[in-house]
Amino acid sequence: MDVTLAIARNLLRIFSRDRQSIFFTLFFPITFMAIFGLASSGEEEPIGFGIVDRAENEFSARFIETLDANPLFAISVDSEESLRQQVVEGEIALALVIPERFDGGSPADLTLLVDAAQARQAAMLRPLVEQALLDVERELRGIEPMFPLTVVDVQARSQRYIDFLVPGLLALTIMQISVAGSGYNIVEYRRKGILKRLFVTPIRPSQFIAGIVIARLVITVIQVAFLLAAAVLLLKVPVEGSLLELTALILIGSSVFLALGFWMGSMAKTQQAIMLLGNLITLPQIFLSGVFFPVDSMPGLLQPLASVLPLTFLVDAVREVIVNGVSIFAQLPTLAGLAVWLVLALTLAIRGFRWKEVAR
């Protein structure tokens, strides 16, 4: 145990003297998160909404004025040709064509101009437009809604994007620093002959690996603590769950990705190879694990794959603790997924680790 702790202390001392590593480990993620926080902290911009007024009567003018009072839309009146071009170029989201016979006395067909290439956006905006038009009709005719609806958030918590994003960034940081701290370092130690020298010493492989693991776990906990503190103090992100349970998740997630990093470091011969192998394993997880958007919003074919990735389990668990205050003991399926990946990663790391040569 003394040998293991000595190795961990020396590795931490080496890390503390590397200013670039400290910057990219501690301050760069905070800057990255702050950019997202500033981008999502402002008020949501209204939807660009163009109107072609072919009727040009008093009723159509009242209609446009009433619709313009809705803060959801930024109304602009122009010719149909001009508005079509603005929709195509993305300057406005959609345009509404008011027909000539539009006086409120008889039904009139309204035409909605959208860009078919933005099918998902059009599908999301159509219900908003229909509801807005229904509200305008009620106001112009003086009709009270029969069933007014009041929406109450039973959890009474903020639903800002940054609150959703921060747990994903924390999990992403855990993956990146763990993989880089084990796999990349193993390749570098082998290239410099450090592993070959250690092979002739009384140090056992288990002691060496344990020393690296302890050092990287300490660094990971410190980094995540910095990120979480910045999120709470600067971005006002609430932490609903237990910090102790969150720390346990950090340690479990770090162990999974440290083991995967050791395996990658044993398989790769050069830094270029470990970079390619690392990107092959980590990049898909960045976009498929729910870091930036929910897994449920992905195409159906990708969801089964995304749901079994190790980063997905970690993101879900961290997000449940921070956002919803759910105990890790109430997330047994997620913890089971992390445990399976930990066993698999440790098996690969132990079988693949070599002092001198690369595993074949």
C-alpha positions, 0 to 999 in steps of 0.5 A, spaced: 500 500 500 505 504 501 508 503 494 501 505 491 500 511 495 507 513 493 506 512 486 500 516 486 503 522 490 508 522 485 503 522 479 499 528 482 506 532 483 507 531 476 500 533 474 501 539 479 507 542 475 504 541 468 501 548 467 497 546 460 494 540 463 492 544 469 489 549 464 485 544 460 483 540 466 480 545 470 479 552 467 478 550 460 471 546 462 469 551 466 470 556 460 466 551 456 460 551 461 460 558 462 459 559 454 453 555 454 451 558 460 451 565 457 448 562 451 442 559 454 441 565 460 438 570 455 431 570 454 428 566 448 427 570 442 421 571 438 419 566 432 420 570 426 413 570 423 411 574 416 404 576 414 401 577 407 395 581 407 391 580 401 385 583 404 387 590 406 381 591 410 379 593 417 378 586 420 385 584 417 388 590 420 385 588 427 387 580 426 395 582 425 395 587 430 392 582 435 397 577 433 403 582 433 401 582 441 403 575 442 410 575 445 411 569 442 412 572 435 415 577 431 411 579 426 413 583 419 408 584 413 410 584 406 409 581 399 408 574 398 415 574 394 419 577 399 416 573 405 417 566 401 425 568 400 425 570 407 423 563 409 428 560 404 433 564 407 432 562 414 430 570 416 423 568 418 421 561 420 414 561 417 409 566 413 401 566 413 397 569 407 391 572 408 386 571 403 382 577 399 375 575 402 377 575 410 372 579 413 370 575 419 363 574 416 365 567 413 370 562 413 377 563 410 382 559 408 389 561 411 395 559 407 402 557 411 408 558 408 414 554 411 420 551 408 419 543 407 427 542 408 425 544 416 420 539 417 421 538 424 421 545 425 415 546 421 412 540 425 413 544 432 411 551 430 404 549 427 401 547 433 403 554 436 401 557 430 394 554 430 393 555 438 395 563 436 390 563 431 385 560 435 386 565 441 386 571 436 379 569 433 376 568 440 379 575 442 376 578 435 369 575 436 369 576 444 368 569 445 371 566 452 374 559 452 369 554 455 375 550 458 381 555 460 387 551 462 392 552 467 398 549 467 402 548 474 409 545 474 408 540 480 416 540 481 416 547 481 423 547 478 427 551 473 427 548 466 433 552 463 437 548 458 443 549 462 440 545 468 439 540 463 446 541 460 451 541 466 450 534 469 451 532 462 458 536 461 460 533 468 459 526 466 463 528 459 468 531 463 469 524 467 470 520 461 475 525 458 479 526 463 479 518 465 481 516 458 486 521 457 489 520 464 490 512 463 490 510 456 494 516 453 499 516 459 500 508 458 502 509 451 507 515 453 510 511 459 511 505 454 514 510 448 519 513 453 521 506 456 518 508 463 514 501 463 520 497 461 524 500 467 519 499 472 518 492 470 525 490 473 523 493 479 519 490 485 513 494 483 507 489 481 503 491 476 497 492 480 501 497 485 502 501 479 495 501 476 492 502 483 497 508 483 495 511 477 487 510 479 488 513 485 491 519 482 486 520 477 480 519 481 483 525 486 484 529 479 477 527 477 474 529 483 477 536 484 475 537 477 468 536 477 468 539 484 470 546 480 465 545 475 460 544 479 462 550 484 462 554 478 455 552 475 452 553 482 455 560 483 456 563 477 450 559 473 445 558 479 444 551 477 441 548 483 443 541 486 437 537 488 440 531 490 446 528 495 453 531 494 456 524 497 452 520 492 454 524 487 461 523 489 460 516 489 457 516 482 464 520 480 468 515 483 464 509 479 464 513 472 471 514 473 473 507 474 469 505 468 473 510 463 480 509 467 479 501 465 477 503 458 483 507 458 488 502 460 485 497 455 486 502 449 493 504 452 495 496 452 492 496 445 495 502 441 503 502 440 503 510 438 500 516 441 497 517 434 494 510 435 491 511 442 488 518 439 484 514 433 482 509 438 480 514 443 476 518 438 473 512 436 470 510 443 469 517 446 466 521 440 460 517 438 458 517 446 459 525 446 453 525 441 449 519 443 449 519 450 444 525 452 449 530 454 447 535 449 440 533 448 435 527 450 436 520 448 429 520 447 429 525 441 434 521 437 432 517 431 429 510 433 434 506 430 440 509 434 436 509 441 437 502 443 445 503 441 445 509 445 441 506 451 447 501 453 453 506 452 457 507 459 457 514 458 449 514 457 448 510 464 453 515 467 449 522 464 442 519 466 445 517 473 448 524 474 442 528 471 437 524 476 441 526 482 443 533 480 436 535 477 431 531 480 434 529 487 433 522 486 438 517 490 442 513 487 439 507 490 433 508 486 437 508 480 438 500 480 438 499 473 443 505 471 447 502 477 447 495 474 449 498 467 455 501 470 457 495 474 457 491 468 461 496 464 466 496 470 467 489 470 468 488 462 472 494 462 477 491 468 477 484 465 479 488 458 484 492 462 487 486 466 488 481 460 491 487 455 496 490 460 503 489 458 509 492 461 514 491 455 510 490 449 503 491 446 498 486 447 496 482 440 
